[in-house]
Amino acid sequence: MKLSYELLDRIAAEHGSTFYLLDSSRFRQNFEALSAAFRSYYPSTRVAYSYKTNYVPRFCQIIDQLGGFAEVVSSMELTLARRIGVPDEKIFFNGPYKELAYVKSLLEGGGTVNVDSWAELCAIRRMTDGIHGAPFKLGLRCNFDVQDGVLSRLGFDVHGAAFMEAISLIDANPSLALAGLQCHFATRSLACWENRTKGMIGVIDRLFRNRVASFEFVSLGGGMYGRMPPEMMAQFPVPIPEFDDYAVAAAKPFAEFLGGLGKNPSPVLMVEPGTALVADAMRFVCAVHSIKDVRGQSIVTLSGSSYNINPTPNRKNVPITVFSATEGEHLVERANFAGYTCIEGDYLYKGYTGRLSVGDYVVFDDVGSYSVVMKPPFILPNVAILEPDPDGVSYRLIKRRETYEDVFQSYAFA
Ligand SMILES: Cc1ncc(COP(=O)(O)O)c(C=O)c1O
């Protein structure tokens, strides 16, 4: 993406001095690279994009155009997928809480619902009894120990009675069909991908050896690192896997296992990446509002906040670039970049040394994951999203800046 002070300043004049920049070609490249890595080991791999990670409609549309699926966890995301024009058959409804009216309409439209609990399954059975259009496609969300130190709360314990009863209930009910299995673990390590694959293979081997060929899909969920620059990788205590490493950990053993069973046709292997596709497909731009010194610590206050880019307690420093109109009056040393809120911990970057002036723009890379979608209307509403054209001169509006009215309009004023 070609950026210049002039371009940023022009955008700021029109849309405010804080904004996101979207990079759809990077997003496309990530989709293609991840798909190719998995397909080289298991050709019928499909990518279902995790809407929650960043549901900017432009991203979701690109996924649909590229032949990807929509992975949604709420009726809000389901509504968005449909509004974009994604056909129901390409929508997979996950998540621990689902509104039944939407579950029903997705099932009737030919979509797939991955069931998270026994109570949810019973409600679906009651609701679908005697409805036309059956059998409806269900998946079961699988929960097992992936040795990551986390007791996951998602899905059925695959060693518990409820899981076995769920399989029996679906099998006994002509309105329902077990179309596949799903799991999701948040840990991004390669070990977690090896263990989740082993775990799913174990479930299939134990319970579904004879019918796995009739499954439409087996999904291994999301939770992969995206591609990142070396300076970011260096901040992680472990090596960051590449897409091919994940494919070797997951698609390869899955292909070997199914090959060993001699199953043909085989189910689609699905992955549900969010972060891996979108993290480096967005940047965040703020203007420098003030530069001051407090007991020897240089503090730069910006027009943006860590709440715009996900305020996790141990924030990594994402790569930044400073764009100045001048040569920069100040030389700041080990400066901390603070946000516009009054929260003491609102820092976007720590330890910057270099030239910097009030009015400069700071561009933060790698902020596409859980940023825009998690910004609360705290102190200020959210900012605009623009996509610069490859020429680095023009740009298009992706989302207008939110107004104060947007925030106030849902309240009742006496
Ligand atoms: C079911 C499911 N799939 C996929 C994802 C995407 O995860 P990530 O953005 O880490 O790839 C999540 C995230 O919580 C999820 O819950």
The ligand as an ORCA input file, in Angstrom:
! r2SCAN-3c Opt
* xyz 0 1
  C     -15.802    -20.936     16.104
  C     -14.707    -19.997     15.765
  N     -14.094    -20.108     14.566
  C     -13.113    -19.258     14.209
  C     -12.671    -18.252     15.045
  C     -11.610    -17.328     14.544
  O     -10.491    -17.247     15.307
  P      -9.215    -16.404     14.829
  O      -9.632    -15.009     14.571
  O      -8.311    -16.527     15.979
  O      -8.707    -17.090     13.613
  C     -13.254    -18.120     16.320
  C     -12.808    -17.093     17.261
  O     -13.205    -16.988     18.395
  C     -14.316    -19.015     16.691
  O     -14.938    -18.918     17.872
*
